[in-house]
Amino acid sequence: MVTQYLEKAGLTPYLEKLGFNLVGYGCTTCIGNSGPLPQEIAEVVDSKDLSVVAVLSGNRNYEGRIHSQVKASYLASPPLCVAYALVGTVMCDLTVDPLGIGRNGEPVYLKDVWPTAEEIETLIASSVAKEQFDLEYGRIFEGDEKWKSIPAPTGTLFDWGDESTYVREPPFFIDFASTPTAAVDIEGARALAVLGNSVTTDHISPAGAIAVDSPAGQYLVEHGVPVEEFNSFGSRRGNHEVMMRGTFGNIRLRNSMMPDTEGPWTLHVPSGDKMSIYDAAMRYQREGTPLVIIAGKEYGSGSSRDWAAKGAALLGIKAVIAETYERIHRSNLVCMGVLPLQFKDSDSAKSLGLTGLETFTITGIGSGIEPGQSATVSVTRQDGSRTTFDTKVRIDASAEVEYFNHGGILQMVQRQLLSA
């Protein structure tokens, strides 16, 4: 429909002359599928460590989401995207600075080309019709020949295929017990990352393009997927192997355990080995070491992405200790069996001197959980000194207690189905 009404409005040839070709629909840009930058530009961005930004009319502007080399993104209306592209920089004030120089040698300003509301309404009335919607949505379930040629399995159960890199059987019900095990205190945990304020779900579980040198990219390479067919994390969310490797995989993540470094990196303690967060988590799992995340304010802000909690659970993270939480992400953590703890009063990682090199023991859980109760965190530093601090258990309702006691809402629902 977009193609139809842009062509009917006579806008397509002019947009294309400016470089605005219609190449995709929906989440193409805001999910990181706009494609690579020209090689010569990409090389300069890297070599000079440039702060490159995007202007887009989508609804997501997280760090690194539009493109891995784009540090910041600004949301604007579609006409403003065109205007900024004409200027070529965001370091301007479009209310006073010209867009460029016209054929007559005089500056052209935004006010000179900006359409009136009446002009826009007239164009919409002549270009957008009910019949366009009827035509496209009337055949939306037919699919093209590729869709029609896909063999469709039958039966009541899905036939998981080991060869698929898009949809794999998740591990949530492997070795599934018919009754839940009692909650236990967390002993001898290590910090996987120590994070600051406003860590978004896009930092925790990026949805954009998959880098070839990332753990997720290497997994796809090992499974014979060519780089041009990597697609995005958002497209491969049916494969937990990809999503686990992408958890805390944002290239702009800042982990204070790795100062002066951006990206999905951490220290394995006590060895001091520097490695990707995924590789460290897998090493800790082999060693039988539970994990915690330490964070600041607004942990889990942004879009409510369930994989930000699923990925954390699959990495072996048993608890998050943060100053404050975004409402939905806190709930998602509980629903995946990850314990959300909140620093009390004015406590924080900084005030308590937490570096991530300590071991953590969390008590007060094994004897039973009540909404809003306290839990004690005992910290043992590398020099052997110890300290303790109290936290608030952010399991806020009795229903959430039941989710957590089952190890997560998926397990609870499965047990309810089996019992019925």
C-alpha positions as CSV (number, residue, x, y, z in Angstrom):
1,M,0.0,0.0,0.0
2,V,2.9,2.3,0.8
3,T,4.2,1.7,-2.7
4,Q,0.8,2.4,-4.2
5,Y,0.1,5.7,-2.5
6,L,3.6,7.1,-2.9
7,E,3.5,6.4,-6.6
8,K,-0.1,7.7,-7.0
9,A,1.0,10.9,-5.1
10,G,3.8,11.4,-7.6
11,L,6.4,11.4,-4.8
12,T,8.4,8.2,-5.7
13,P,10.6,9.6,-8.5
14,Y,11.6,12.6,-6.4
15,L,12.3,10.5,-3.3
16,E,14.5,8.2,-5.4
17,K,16.4,11.1,-6.9
18,L,17.3,12.1,-3.3
19,G,18.4,8.5,-2.4
20,F,15.2,7.5,-0.6
21,N,14.3,4.3,-2.4
22,L,11.5,2.1,-1.1
23,V,13.4,-1.1,-0.2
24,G,11.4,-2.6,2.7
25,Y,8.5,-2.2,5.0
26,G,7.7,-2.3,8.7
27,C,10.7,-2.8,11.0
28,T,13.4,-2.7,8.3
29,T,15.2,0.3,9.8
30,C,14.3,0.1,13.4
31,I,15.4,-3.5,13.7
32,G,18.8,-2.8,12.1
33,N,18.1,-4.2,8.6
34,S,18.9,-1.2,6.6
35,G,22.1,-2.8,5.4
36,P,25.8,-1.8,5.7
37,L,27.3,1.6,5.3
38,P,29.5,2.1,2.2
39,Q,32.9,0.5,2.9
40,E,34.9,3.7,2.6
41,I,32.6,5.4,5.2
42,A,32.6,2.4,7.5
43,E,36.4,2.4,7.5
44,V,36.7,6.1,8.4
45,V,34.1,5.7,11.2
46,D,36.2,2.9,12.7
47,S,39.6,4.4,12.2
48,K,38.7,7.9,13.5
49,D,36.2,6.6,16.2
50,L,33.6,9.0,14.8
51,S,30.3,9.6,16.6
52,V,27.9,8.8,13.8
53,V,24.2,9.4,14.3
54,A,21.0,8.5,12.5
55,V,17.7,10.4,12.0
56,L,14.8,8.1,11.5
57,S,11.0,8.1,11.6
58,G,10.7,4.7,13.3
59,N,9.9,4.1,17.0
60,R,13.2,2.8,18.3
61,N,16.4,4.8,18.8
62,Y,18.5,2.6,21.1
63,E,22.3,2.6,20.9
64,G,23.6,0.5,18.1
65,R,20.2,-0.6,17.0
66,I,20.0,1.1,13.7
67,H,23.5,0.1,12.8
68,S,26.4,-1.2,14.8
69,Q,28.5,1.9,13.9
70,V,25.8,4.4,14.7
71,K,26.2,5.6,18.3
72,A,23.0,7.7,18.6
73,S,19.7,8.0,16.8
74,Y,17.2,10.8,16.7
75,L,13.5,10.2,16.1
76,A,11.8,12.7,13.6
77,S,8.9,12.9,11.2
78,P,9.5,11.5,7.7
79,P,9.8,15.0,6.1
80,L,12.5,16.0,8.8
81,C,14.4,12.8,7.9
82,V,14.6,14.1,4.3
83,A,15.5,17.6,5.5
84,Y,18.4,16.4,7.7
85,A,19.6,14.2,4.8
86,L,19.8,17.2,2.6
87,V,21.8,19.1,5.2
88,G,23.9,16.1,5.9
89,T,24.4,16.7,9.6
90,V,22.4,17.1,12.9
91,M,24.8,19.8,14.0
92,C,22.4,22.5,12.8
93,D,19.2,24.3,13.7
94,L,16.7,23.8,10.9
95,T,14.6,26.7,12.1
96,V,17.4,29.2,11.1
97,D,20.0,27.3,9.1
98,P,19.5,26.7,5.3
99,L,19.0,23.2,3.8
100,G,21.4,24.2,1.0
101,I,21.8,26.7,-1.9
102,G,19.2,26.8,-4.6
103,R,19.9,27.2,-8.4
104,N,19.7,30.9,-8.1
105,G,22.5,31.0,-5.6
106,E,20.2,31.9,-2.7
107,P,19.9,29.8,0.5
108,V,16.8,27.5,0.7
109,Y,15.3,27.1,4.2
110,L,13.0,24.5,5.7
111,K,10.1,26.9,5.7
112,D,10.5,27.3,1.9
113,V,9.8,23.6,1.2
114,W,7.7,22.5,4.1
115,P,4.2,21.7,3.0
116,T,1.1,23.2,4.6
117,A,-1.4,21.0,6.4
118,E,-3.9,21.7,3.6
119,E,-1.5,20.5,0.9
120,I,-0.9,17.3,2.8
121,E,-4.6,16.7,3.3
122,T,-5.3,17.3,-0.4
123,L,-2.5,14.8,-1.4
124,I,-3.7,12.2,1.0
125,A,-7.3,12.5,-0.3
126,S,-6.2,12.1,-3.9
127,S,-3.6,9.3,-3.2
128,V,-4.9,7.0,-0.5
129,A,-8.1,5.0,-1.2
130,K,-10.1,2.4,0.6
131,E,-9.6,0.1,-2.4
132,Q,-5.9,-0.1,-1.8
133,F,-6.5,-1.5,1.7
134,D,-9.2,-3.9,0.4
135,L,-6.8,-5.2,-2.3
136,E,-3.7,-5.7,-0.1
137,Y,-5.4,-7.0,3.1
138,G,-7.8,-9.1,1.1
139,R,-4.9,-11.2,-0.1
140,I,-2.6,-11.0,2.9
141,F,-3.0,-14.6,3.9
142,E,-2.5,-16.0,0.4
143,G,1.3,-15.6,0.4
144,D,3.6,-15.7,-2.6
145,E,4.9,-18.9,-4.4
146,K,7.8,-19.3,-1.9
147,W,5.3,-19.3,1.0
148,K,3.0,-21.7,-0.7
149,S,5.8,-24.1,-1.6
150,I,6.8,-24.6,2.1
151,P,5.8,-28.1,3.3
152,A,3.3,-27.8,6.2
153,P,3.5,-30.5,8.8
154,T,0.4,-32.0,10.3
155,G,-0.4,-33.3,13.8
156,T,-1.0,-31.8,17.2
157,L,2.7,-31.5,18.2
158,F,5.4,-29.5,16.5
159,D,8.1,-31.6,14.9
160,W,11.3,-29.9,16.1
161,G,14.1,-30.0,13.5
162,D,17.7,-30.1,14.5
163,E,18.8,-28.5,11.2
164,S,16.9,-25.3,11.7
165,T,18.8,-22.1,12.8
166,Y,15.5,-20.2,13.2
167,V,13.3,-22.4,15.3
168,R,14.8,-24.9,17.9
169,E,13.3,-26.7,20.8
170,P,14.0,-24.5,23.9
171,P,15.5,-26.1,27.0
172,F,12.9,-24.9,29.5
173,F,11.3,-28.3,29.8
174,I,14.3,-30.6,29.5
175,D,14.6,-32.8,32.6
176,F,11.3,-31.3,33.7
177,A,10.2,-32.3,37.2
178,S,6.4,-32.7,37.8
179,T,6.7,-30.9,41.1
180,P,8.8,-27.7,41.8
181,T,11.8,-27.8,44.0
182,A,12.0,-25.6,47.0
183,A,13.6,-22.2,46.6
184,V,17.1,-22.1,48.0
185,D,19.5,-19.4,49.0
186,I,22.2,-18.4,46.4
187,E,25.7,-19.2,47.6
188,G,29.1,-18.3,46.1
189,A,27.8,-16.4,43.2
190,R,29.9,-14.3,40.9
191,A,29.0,-11.0,39.1
192,L,28.7,-11.4,35.3
193,A,28.5,-7.7,34.8
194,V,28.3,-4.4,36.8
195,L,26.2,-2.0,34.9
196,G,25.2,1.7,35.3
197,N,21.9,3.5,35.0
198,S,19.3,3.2,32.2
199,V,20.4,-0.2,31.0
200,T,17.7,-1.0,28.4
201,T,16.3,-4.3,27.2
202,D,18.2,-3.5,24.0
203,H,21.4,-3.5,25.9
204,I,20.4,-6.8,27.5
205,S,19.0,-8.5,24.4
206,P,19.7,-6.5,21.2
207,A,17.2,-7.0,18.4
208,G,19.3,-5.7,15.5
209,A,21.8,-7.1,13.1
210,I,24.1,-10.0,14.2
211,A,27.8,-9.3,13.9
212,V,29.9,-12.0,12.3
213,D,32.6,-11.9,15.0
214,S,30.1,-12.1,17.9
215,P,29.3,-15.5,19.6
216,A,25.9,-15.5,17.8
217,G,27.6,-14.8,14.5
218,Q,30.1,-17.6,15.0
219,Y,27.3,-20.0,15.9
220,L,25.6,-19.3,12.6
221,V,28.9,-19.6,10.7
222,E,29.4,-23.0,12.3
223,H,26.0,-24.0,11.2
224,G,26.6,-23.1,7.6
225,V,24.7,-19.8,7.4
226,P,26.3,-17.3,5.1
227,V,26.9,-13.8,6.5
228,E,24.4,-12.2,4.1
229,E,21.7,-14.5,5.5
230,F,22.4,-13.8,9.2
231,N,19.3,-11.6,9.5
232,S,18.6,-10.1,12.9
233,F,18.2,-11.2,16.5
234,G,14.6,-10.2,16.2
235,S,14.1,-12.7,13.3
236,R,15.9,-15.5,15.1
237,R,14.2,-15.2,18.5
238,G,12.8,-18.8,18.0
239,N,16.4,-20.1,18.4
240,H,17.5,-19.9,22.0
241,E,21.1,-20.8,21.0
242,V,21.3,-17.5,19.0
243,M,19.5,-15.5,21.7
244,M,21.6,-16.8,24.6
245,R,24.7,-15.8,22.7
246,G,23.3,-12.3,22.1
247,T,22.3,-11.7,25.7
248,F,24.2,-8.6,27.0
249,G,25.6,-8.5,23.4
250,N,24.9,-4.9,22.7
251,I,28.1,-3.2,21.2
252,R,27.4,-0.2,23.4
253,L,27.1,-2.0,26.7
254,R,29.3,-0.6,29.4
255,N,30.4,-3.0,32.1
256,S,32.5,-1.4,34.8
257,M,34.4,-4.7,35.2
258,M,35.9,-3.8,31.9
259,P,36.7,-0.1,32.2
260,D,37.3,2.0,29.0
261,T,35.7,-0.8,27.0
262,E,32.3,-1.0,25.2
263,G,30.5,-4.1,24.1
264,P,29.7,-7.6,25.4
265,W,32.9,-8.2,27.5
266,T,33.6,-9.2,31.0
267,L,36.2,-10.7,33.4
268,H,36.1,-14.2,34.5
269,V,36.8,-14.3,38.2
270,P,39.0,-15.4,39.8
271,S,41.2,-16.2,36.7
272,G,41.0,-12.6,35.4
273,D,40.5,-13.8,31.9
274,K,38.9,-11.3,29.6
275,M,36.1,-12.9,27.4
276,S,32.7,-12.4,26.0
277,I,29.8,-12.4,28.5
278,Y,28.4,-15.5,26.8
279,D,31.7,-17.4,27.0
280,A,32.2,-16.4,30.6
281,A,28.6,-17.5,31.5
282,M,29.2,-20.9,29.9
283,R,32.5,-21.2,31.8
284,Y,30.8,-20.4,35.1
285,Q,28.1,-23.0,34.3
286,R,30.7,-25.7,33.8
287,E,32.3,-24.6,37.1
288,G,28.9,-24.8,38.9
289,T,29.0,-21.1,39.8
290,P,25.7,-19.1,40.0
291,L,25.7,-15.6,38.6
292,V,24.3,-12.2,39.5
293,I,24.0,-8.9,37.6
294,I,24.6,-5.6,39.5
295,A,23.0,-2.5,38.1
296,G,21.9,1.1,38.7
297,K,18.6,2.9,38.2
298,E,15.9,2.0,35.7
299,Y,17.3,-1.4,34.9
300,G,15.4,-3.0,32.0
301,S,13.9,0.3,30.6
302,G,12.8,0.4,27.0
303,S,10.7,-2.0,25.1
304,S,9.3,-4.9,27.1
305,R,11.3,-7.7,25.5
306,D,10.8,-11.1,27.1
307,W,14.2,-12.4,25.8
308,A,16.0,-9.9,28.0
309,A,14.7,-12.1,30.9
310,K,14.8,-15.5,29.1
311,G,18.4,-14.9,28.0
312,A,19.5,-14.0,31.5
313,A,18.0,-17.1,32.9
314,L,19.6,-19.3,30.3
315,L,23.0,-17.8,31.0
316,G,22.7,-18.9,34.6
317,I,21.9,-15.6,36.2
318,K,20.1,-16.3,39.5
319,A,19.6,-12.7,40.7
320,V,19.8,-9.1,39.6
321,I,20.6,-6.4,42.2
322,A,19.6,-3.0,41.0
323,E,18.8,0.4,42.4
324,T,15.4,0.6,40.6
325,Y,13.7,-1.5,37.9
326,E,11.5,-0.8,34.9
327,R,8.1,-2.3,35.8
328,I,7.6,-4.9,33.1
329,H,11.2,-6.1,33.0
330,R,11.1,-6.7,36.8
331,S,8.0,-8.8,36.3
332,N,9.6,-10.7,33.4
333,L,12.6,-11.6,35.5
334,V,10.3,-13.1,38.1
335,C,8.4,-15.0,35.4
336,M,11.7,-16.5,34.3
337,G,12.8,-17.5,37.8
338,V,15.4,-14.7,38.1
339,L,15.4,-13.0,41.5
340,P,15.1,-9.2,41.3
341,L,16.6,-7.5,44.4
342,Q,16.7,-3.8,45.0
343,F,19.3,-1.9,47.0
344,K,17.8,-0.2,50.1
345,D,17.9,3.4,51.1
346,S,20.8,5.1,49.4
347,D,22.9,2.0,48.8
348,S,24.4,1.3,45.4
349,A,27.3,-0.6,43.9
350,K,29.3,2.6,44.1
351,S,28.5,3.4,47.8
352,L,29.2,-0.2,48.8
353,G,32.4,-0.4,46.8
354,L,31.3,-3.3,44.7
355,T,33.6,-4.0,41.7
356,G,32.3,-7.3,40.5
357,L,35.4,-9.2,41.7
358,E,33.7,-10.4,44.9
359,T,31.7,-13.5,45.7
360,F,28.0,-13.0,46.7
361,T,25.8,-15.1,48.9
362,I,22.1,-14.2,49.1
363,T,20.1,-15.5,52.1
364,G,16.5,-15.2,53.3
365,I,15.1,-16.9,50.2
366,G,15.4,-20.6,51.2
367,S,13.0,-20.3,54.1
368,G,10.2,-19.1,51.9
369,I,9.3,-15.9,50.1
370,E,6.7,-13.2,50.9
371,P,6.1,-10.2,48.7
372,G,8.4,-7.3,49.4
373,Q,10.4,-9.1,52.1
374,S,14.1,-8.5,52.7
375,A,17.1,-10.6,51.6
376,T,20.6,-10.3,52.9
377,V,23.6,-10.1,50.5
378,S,26.9,-11.2,52.0
379,V,30.0,-10.1,50.1
380,T,33.5,-11.5,50.3
381,R,36.1,-9.4,48.6
382,Q,39.3,-10.7,47.0
383,D,41.4,-9.7,50.1
384,G,39.1,-11.8,52.3
385,S,37.3,-9.0,53.9
386,R,33.5,-9.2,54.2
387,T,30.5,-7.0,54.3
388,T,26.7,-7.4,54.2
389,F,23.8,-5.3,53.1
390,D,20.1,-5.7,53.0
391,T,18.0,-5.7,49.8
392,K,14.3,-5.6,49.1
393,V,13.0,-8.7,47.2
394,R,11.0,-7.2,44.3
395,I,8.6,-10.1,44.1
396,D,5.6,-7.8,44.6
397,A,2.5,-10.0,44.6
398,S,1.5,-13.4,45.9
399,A,0.9,-14.7,42.3
400,E,4.6,-13.8,41.5
401,V,5.7,-15.8,44.5
402,E,4.0,-18.8,42.9
403,Y,5.7,-18.1,39.5
404,F,9.1,-17.9,41.2
405,N,8.6,-21.0,43.3
406,H,7.9,-23.0,40.1
407,G,11.1,-21.7,38.6
408,G,9.1,-19.5,36.2
409,I,5.7,-19.1,34.7
410,L,6.4,-21.5,31.8
411,Q,7.1,-24.3,34.2
412,M,4.0,-23.4,36.3
413,V,1.7,-23.5,33.4
414,Q,3.2,-26.8,32.2
415,R,2.6,-28.4,35.6
416,Q,-0.9,-27.1,35.6
417,L,-1.5,-28.7,32.1
418,L,0.0,-32.0,33.2
419,S,-2.0,-32.1,36.4
420,A,-5.2,-31.5,34.5
